Structures are given as structure tokens and as C-alpha cells.
């Protein structure tokens, strides 16, 4: 567990930025277009934050387990009314294990905060049921100007081939990567991709 909550100062106003809501909806729509979500599914939202992504997907599934290391961001999520079963875990999945087998793992704009992405992908693979999926959205390679505040940034986005290789090395199949959306900031536009893949 991180002793310092790097998102503490951002949590209360996090959902107020319209750009974040638009991005979450765009990513959710791409996931829905790629994955047949059903009411009997149990998904993990890794790096759930305040729950923007899972809010956009909750009508289509049965249960979400939200995982995040920030107690302040999770506090915002706990106060929300989510239209599916919701279990919230405040933990660092890179350092701790969670005894779960789920149908899918989704994540939005979190992986660039993870130092050892390959190890995380292998953990994702183990946590999925046979036939389960990952749907992960993150930044294309950028110059480091996306974040104005360092909230534990480990990667300035990703080369898409490198990201595909993480999934291949972990054992995933049917790997696909595509444009998800664009985030426009005053100084620049940043591309966001969505990677989807399956466990055999």
C-alpha cells in the first residue's frame, strides 16, 4: 500500500473536468464495440479511481470489482450509486495478490503509472477465467507533457507494438489494438489506444 496518496489533492474535483467524462465514455463505447458484455459477467476495473469507466459499463454487466491504491479516489467512488454489484478493493495489485477469477479486466489511463507492466499483464492473465478478456486503454507515446503534476508516472505513454508484446508475452491471444479517442489539452492533443486480448 502506498503511504502517500498522490491523488489526494485531485480527488474531489476529478469528475468535474468534462474532458475526463468524455474520455471515459469514448473508451467505454470502444470496449462495448469490441466485447460482448453480459449481465452474468464479473469484471475488474484496475485503477478504477472515482469509477468513471465502470459507471459507463455497469448497466451491461453483473458485478465490478474496483481496484485502486488511492483512498481519496475510492472515497468518491464509494459515495456513488452504481447500477451493478460493486466490490471495492484499496490495494496495490503490483505488490499484493487478489484471489479472484473474473470474466474480464478493464483499465483506463492507469498502466503508464505501473513500473513493471509485463509482470502486471502476467498477473492479469492468471486472474482471468478461460476465455476471459482484457480491455486496456492508455496513452500513445508522448513527450512527457501530458501530466502537469507527477502522480507517479512511470511511462510517457507506450509504443503500440511494445504494448502488444506485453500481452503476447503474458500468453494472451486474439490481440488487437486500435484508436480509442483523443485527449485535447491546451498545448497538445494526445492519442489514446485500446488494446483487447483473450485468455485461451
C-alpha positions in Angstrom: 0.0 0.0 0.0 1.4 3.4 -0.9 1.7 5.6 2.2 1.4 8.7 0.1 -1.9 9.3 -1.7 -0.6 11.1 -4.8 -4.2 11.7 -6.0 -5.5 13.2 -2.7 -5.4 16.8 -4.0 -7.2 15.9 -7.2 -9.9 13.5 -6.0 -12.7 16.0 -5.1 -12.5 17.8 -8.4 -11.6 14.8 -10.5 -15.0 14.2 -12.0 -15.7 17.9 -12.6 -13.4 18.1 -15.6 -15.6 17.4 -18.6 -12.7 16.1 -20.6 -12.4 13.1 -18.2 -16.0 12.2 -18.6 -15.9 12.4 -22.4 -12.8 10.2 -22.4 -14.3 7.6 -20.2 -17.4 7.4 -22.3 -15.4 7.1 -25.5 -13.3 4.3 -24.1 -16.4 2.5 -22.7 -18.0 2.7 -26.1 -15.0 1.2 -27.8 -15.0 -1.6 -25.3 -18.7 -2.3 -25.9 -18.0 -2.4 -29.6 -15.2 -5.0 -29.2 -16.5 -7.1 -26.3 -19.9 -8.8 -25.9 -20.7 -7.7 -22.3 -23.4 -9.7 -20.5 -25.2 -9.5 -17.2 -23.6 -12.6 -15.9 -20.1 -11.1 -16.1 -17.8 -10.2 -13.2 -15.2 -7.7 -14.3 -12.3 -5.9 -12.6 -11.7 -2.2 -13.2 -7.9 -1.9 -12.5 -7.0 1.7 -11.4 -10.7 2.5 -11.1 -10.2 5.9 -9.5 -13.5 7.6 -9.0 -15.2 5.0 -11.2 -15.7 6.9 -14.4 -15.1 3.9 -16.7 -17.1 1.4 -14.7 -20.0 3.8 -14.4 -20.2 3.7 -18.2 -20.1 -0.1 -18.3 -22.1 -1.0 -15.2 -25.5 -1.3 -17.0 -24.2 -4.1 -19.1 -22.6 -6.4 -16.6 -23.5 -8.1 -13.2 -20.6 -7.1 -11.0 -17.5 -5.0 -10.8 -14.5 -5.3 -8.5 -12.9 -1.9 -8.4 -9.2 -1.8 -7.6 -7.2 1.3 -6.7 -4.5 2.4 -4.4 -5.8 5.9 -3.7 -8.1 6.1 -0.7 -9.3 9.6 -1.7 -10.3 8.5 -5.2 -12.0 5.4 -3.8 -13.9 7.6 -1.3 -15.5 9.4 -4.2 -16.5 6.0 -5.8 -18.0 4.7 -2.6 -20.4 7.6 -2.5 -21.8 6.9 -5.9 -24.8 4.8 -6.9 -23.6 2.2 -9.4 -26.2 0.1 -11.3 -24.5 -3.3 -10.7 -22.9 -5.1 -7.8 -19.7 -3.4 -6.7 -16.9 -4.6 -4.6 -14.1 -2.0 -3.9 -10.5 -3.0 -3.0 -8.0 -0.5 -1.9 -4.8 -2.3 -2.7 -1.6 -2.2 -4.8 -2.1 -5.2 -7.2 1.6 -4.9 -8.3 2.6 -5.8 -4.7 -0.4 -7.8 -3.4 -2.4 -10.7 -4.7 -6.2 -10.9 -5.0 -7.8 -14.4 -5.0 -10.2 -13.8 -7.8 -11.1 -15.4 -11.2 -13.1 -13.0 -13.3 -14.5 -12.8 -16.8 -12.6 -9.6 -17.8 -10.3 -6.8 -16.7 -10.8 -3.3 -18.0 -8.5 -0.3 -17.3 -8.3 3.3 -18.4 -5.3 5.5 -18.2 -3.6 3.6 -15.4 -0.9 1.4 -16.9 1.5 4.3 -17.5 1.6 4.6 -13.7 2.9 1.0 -13.4 6.6 0.3 -13.4 6.7 -3.4 -14.4 3.9 -3.7 -17.0 5.0 -7.2 -18.1 4.6 -8.6 -14.6 1.1 -6.9 -14.3 -0.1 -8.4 -17.6 1.0 -11.9 -16.4 -1.0 -11.3 -13.2 -4.0 -10.3 -15.2 -3.7 -13.5 -17.2 -3.8 -15.6 -14.0 -6.8 -13.7 -12.7 -8.9 -14.4 -15.8 -11.2 -17.4 -16.4 -10.6 -19.3 -19.5 -12.0 -17.3 -22.4 -11.7 -14.1 -20.3 -10.6 -10.8 -21.8 -8.6 -7.6 -21.1 -9.6 -4.2 -22.5 -6.9 -1.7 -21.6 -6.8 2.0 -22.7 -3.7 4.1 -22.3 -1.6 6.8 -23.8 0.3 6.6 -27.0 4.0 7.5 -26.6 4.3 11.2 -25.7 6.9 13.8 -24.8 6.2 13.9 -21.1 3.9 16.9 -21.2 0.6 15.1 -20.7 0.9 15.3 -16.9 1.4 18.7 -15.3 1.7 17.0 -11.9 3.7 13.9 -11.2 1.2 11.4 -9.9 3.6 8.5 -10.0 4.2 8.5 -13.8 6.4 5.6 -14.9 6.0 5.8 -18.7 5.4 8.7 -21.1 2.8 6.6 -22.9 3.6 3.5 -24.9 4.7 2.4 -28.3 1.8 0.2 -29.5 4.0 -2.7 -30.7 5.6 -2.7 -27.2 2.2 -2.9 -25.6 1.1 -5.7 -27.9 4.3 -7.6 -26.9 3.4 -7.3 -23.2 0.1 -9.1 -24.0 1.8 -11.7 -26.2 4.5 -12.5 -23.6 1.8 -12.9 -20.9 0.1 -15.6 -23.0 -2.8 -13.6 -24.5 -4.3 -14.3 -27.9 -6.5 -12.5 -30.4 -4.7 -9.3 -29.5 -6.0 -6.2 -31.2 -5.1 -2.5 -30.7 -6.8 0.5 -32.2 -7.5 4.2 -31.7 -9.9 4.8 -28.8 -10.1 8.6 -28.5 -8.0 11.7 -28.3 -7.5 13.9 -25.3 -7.2 17.6 -26.2 -5.2 19.8 -23.8 -4.4 23.5 -24.4 -0.9 22.8 -25.6 -1.4 19.5 -27.5 -3.6 16.6 -28.5 -2.8 13.1 -27.1 -3.8 9.8 -28.7 -5.4 7.1 -26.6 -5.4 3.5 -27.7 -7.5 0.4 -26.7 -5.9 -3.0 -26.5 -8.1 -6.0 -26.3 -7.0 -9.6 -25.9 -8.3 -13.0 -24.8 -7.1 -15.8 -22.5 -7.3 -19.2 -24.1 
